[in-house]
Structures are given as C-alpha cells and as structure tokens.
Amino acid sequence: MSNFTIRKGGIPDLPILKNMMLLALETDPDAFSVMLSEYTGHSDFWWETYLFPFLTEDRQEIFFGFEGDQVASMGGLLFDDKEKKSHVASMVWIYTKPEFRGKGYSQQIITEMINSASNNPQIKKFGLMVAATQTKAIDLYKKFGFELNGVMKKELKVGDHFIDVYIMEKQI
Ligand SMILES: CC(C)(COP(=O)(O)OP(=O)(O)OC[C@H]1O[C@@H](n2cnc3c(N)ncnc32)[C@H](O)[C@@H]1OP(=O)(O)O)[C@@H](O)C(=O)NCCC(=O)NCCS
C-alpha cells in the first residue's frame, strides 16, 4: 500500500526545500536554469529571501511529496502580481529524487498543484519552461494536457554544450 502524502511547505521546511533544490541541481544539472555552484555559495540570508515567498504563500507555493517520513518529490507554483498576468500560474522546481522516480509521485504532485491553483477562478492557464533534454518531464507534462508552444533555441549553456528550452502551456 502506498504511503505517499502531499502537503504544502511552510517556514519550518526551509532546510528541506534548500536541500531538495541543491540535490536537484546536483543530480540533474541540465534540468534547471541555474548551476549548483551558483547556489552552494549563497548566504543564509540569500536562502531565506529566496525561499520565504515559497514557504509563506507569498504569490508562490511549494508542494512536497513524502514517502513515509522521507521527502521524495516537490513542485512549485508562481503567481504573477501584475493584473494582466493574474490568470497565469507557472510551475517550477518539479523534481523527484532519483530513488523515488517512476512511482507516480510527480504525477500526484502535479495533479495536486493543478487542482489547488484551479480552485482560484482567476487562474486560466498554467505555464512552464523545460529543458529539451528532460524527455521524461516533457512526456509527463503532455499527459496533463500541456502543449509545446515555443522553443528558445540554445537558451542554456552547460559546460560547452547548448540546450534548447521549451515553453509549455495548459489552458483551463
Ligand atoms: C521528471 C520527473 C520529475 C518525473 O518524476 P517521477 O516522480 O519519476 O514521475 P512519475 O513517476 O509521476 O511519472 C514518471 C513515470 O512513472 C509512471 N508511473 C506512474 N505511476 C506509476 C506507478 N504507480 N508505478 C510505476 N510507474 C508509475 C508514469 O506513467 C511515468 O511513466 P512514463 O515514463 O511511461 O511516462 C523526474 O524524472 C525528475 O525529477 N527529473 C529530473 C528533473 C526534471 O527534469 N524536472 C523537470 C524540470 S522542468
């Protein structure tokens, strides 16, 4: 029987979120737009400033998935404060630890994120950006009805190779 649970992050989860982000950058360096080395050097103050909006629901939310008491998966939502973009929710930091992959955890988190944001009648669309290398993630987003609506060519440079970034969107 699955003992997978999902909950939103709060202030006490700051170390969990920081560790998950650093792990994500370490295990999947092509997947995100920042380098691990850029984030490891940051001060505690920087981390608090960056993470508090996620943990206080200040136009940002983070969802954690736990297998038992171990954090396995996460996903973030960003909401724009500009009137003209108040109908858009962006998905960020979608990540499952390697040892927990293929168990449907990300699917469950994304389902929860979509349901949660859709409770707000203002929200009419979801958007995200995904590196072209992340085929598992792209397939997963397509399963939720995300469409590939644009390509930013050579948007990321990792070492000496370039990676395209796809813009994916889902209307609700
Ligand atoms: C992309 C990523 C988040 C997917 O996480 P995940 O938790 O493994 O995803 P899921 O398990 O929900 O779905 C993945 C697969 O497991 C399958 N699955 C779903 N439920 C399952 C279950 N109960 N048992 C086995 N497999 C299952 C899904 O159908 C899917 O299969 P597919 O490969 O045929 O599409 C993960 O691979 C990851 O963290 N990648 C690196 C970071 C990344 O690319 N992030 C995206 C940034 S935009």
Ligand as a Chemical Component Dictionary entry (heavy atoms), coordinates in Angstrom:
data_LIG
# 
_chem_comp.id                   LIG 
_chem_comp.type                 NON-POLYMER 
_chem_comp.pdbx_formal_charge   0 
_chem_comp.three_letter_code    LIG 
# 
loop_
_chem_comp_atom.comp_id 
_chem_comp_atom.atom_id 
_chem_comp_atom.alt_atom_id 
_chem_comp_atom.type_symbol 
_chem_comp_atom.charge 
_chem_comp_atom.model_Cartn_x 
_chem_comp_atom.model_Cartn_y 
_chem_comp_atom.model_Cartn_z 
_chem_comp_atom.pdbx_ordinal 
LIG C1  C1  C 0 10.545 14.357 -14.469 1  
LIG C2  C2  C 0 10.428 13.838 -13.052 2  
LIG C3  C3  C 0 10.046 14.991 -12.139 3  
LIG C4  C4  C 0 9.366  12.755 -13.010 4  
LIG O1  O1  O 0 9.232  12.345 -11.659 5  
LIG P1  P1  P 0 8.584  10.930 -11.260 6  
LIG O2  O2  O 0 8.125  11.064 -9.852  7  
LIG O3  O3  O 0 9.516  9.839  -11.597 8  
LIG O4  O4  O 0 7.349  10.919 -12.244 9  
LIG P2  P2  P 0 6.145  9.875  -12.225 10 
LIG O5  O5  O 0 6.565  8.625  -11.531 11 
LIG O6  O6  O 0 4.955  10.592 -11.708 12 
LIG O7  O7  O 0 5.948  9.578  -13.736 13 
LIG C5  C5  C 0 7.044  9.058  -14.423 14 
LIG C6  C6  C 0 6.660  7.706  -14.974 15 
LIG O8  O8  O 0 6.230  6.798  -13.949 16 
LIG C7  C7  C 0 4.998  6.162  -14.396 17 
LIG N1  N1  N 0 4.198  5.783  -13.245 18 
LIG C8  C8  C 0 3.147  6.425  -12.756 19 
LIG N2  N2  N 0 2.630  5.758  -11.707 20 
LIG C9  C9  C 0 3.413  4.680  -11.514 21 
LIG C10 C10 C 0 3.418  3.617  -10.584 22 
LIG N3  N3  N 0 2.490  3.527  -9.610  23 
LIG N4  N4  N 0 4.398  2.690  -10.685 24 
LIG C11 C11 C 0 5.328  2.775  -11.651 25 
LIG N5  N5  N 0 5.360  3.768  -12.561 26 
LIG C12 C12 C 0 4.414  4.709  -12.490 27 
LIG C13 C13 C 0 4.369  7.240  -15.181 28 
LIG O9  O9  O 0 3.372  6.751  -16.033 29 
LIG C14 C14 C 0 5.527  7.748  -15.933 30 
LIG O10 O10 O 0 5.812  6.783  -16.911 31 
LIG P3  P3  P 0 6.311  7.108  -18.316 32 
LIG O11 O11 O 0 7.784  7.197  -18.190 33 
LIG O12 O12 O 0 5.886  5.970  -19.148 34 
LIG O13 O13 O 0 5.679  8.422  -18.707 35 
LIG C15 C15 C 0 11.777 13.224 -12.580 36 
LIG O14 O14 O 0 12.213 12.295 -13.543 37 
LIG C16 C16 C 0 12.850 14.226 -12.321 38 
LIG O15 O15 O 0 12.956 14.770 -11.222 39 
LIG N6  N6  N 0 13.682 14.528 -13.364 40 
LIG C17 C17 C 0 14.785 15.451 -13.237 41 
LIG C18 C18 C 0 14.318 16.864 -13.013 42 
LIG C19 C19 C 0 13.454 17.381 -14.127 43 
LIG O16 O16 O 0 13.647 17.080 -15.293 44 
LIG N7  N7  N 0 12.499 18.240 -13.750 45 
LIG C20 C20 C 0 11.667 18.934 -14.673 46 
LIG C21 C21 C 0 12.072 20.366 -14.682 47 
LIG S1  S1  S 0 11.016 21.346 -15.761 48 
# 
loop_
_chem_comp_bond.comp_id 
_chem_comp_bond.atom_id_1 
_chem_comp_bond.atom_id_2 
_chem_comp_bond.value_order 
_chem_comp_bond.pdbx_ordinal 
LIG C1  C2  SING 1  
LIG C2  C3  SING 2  
LIG C2  C4  SING 3  
LIG C2  C15 SING 4  
LIG C4  O1  SING 5  
LIG O1  P1  SING 6  
LIG P1  O2  DOUB 7  
LIG P1  O3  SING 8  
LIG P1  O4  SING 9  
LIG O4  P2  SING 10 
LIG P2  O5  DOUB 11 
LIG P2  O6  SING 12 
LIG P2  O7  SING 13 
LIG O7  C5  SING 14 
LIG C5  C6  SING 15 
LIG C6  O8  SING 16 
LIG C6  C14 SING 17 
LIG O8  C7  SING 18 
LIG C7  N1  SING 19 
LIG C7  C13 SING 20 
LIG N1  C8  SING 21 
LIG N1  C12 SING 22 
LIG C8  N2  DOUB 23 
LIG N2  C9  SING 24 
LIG C9  C10 SING 25 
LIG C9  C12 DOUB 26 
LIG C10 N3  SING 27 
LIG C10 N4  DOUB 28 
LIG N4  C11 SING 29 
LIG C11 N5  DOUB 30 
LIG N5  C12 SING 31 
LIG C13 O9  SING 32 
LIG C13 C14 SING 33 
LIG C14 O10 SING 34 
LIG O10 P3  SING 35 
LIG P3  O11 DOUB 36 
LIG P3  O12 SING 37 
LIG P3  O13 SING 38 
LIG C15 O14 SING 39 
LIG C15 C16 SING 40 
LIG C16 O15 DOUB 41 
LIG C16 N6  SING 42 
LIG N6  C17 SING 43 
LIG C17 C18 SING 44 
LIG C18 C19 SING 45 
LIG C19 O16 DOUB 46 
LIG C19 N7  SING 47 
LIG N7  C20 SING 48 
LIG C20 C21 SING 49 
LIG C21 S1  SING 50 
# 
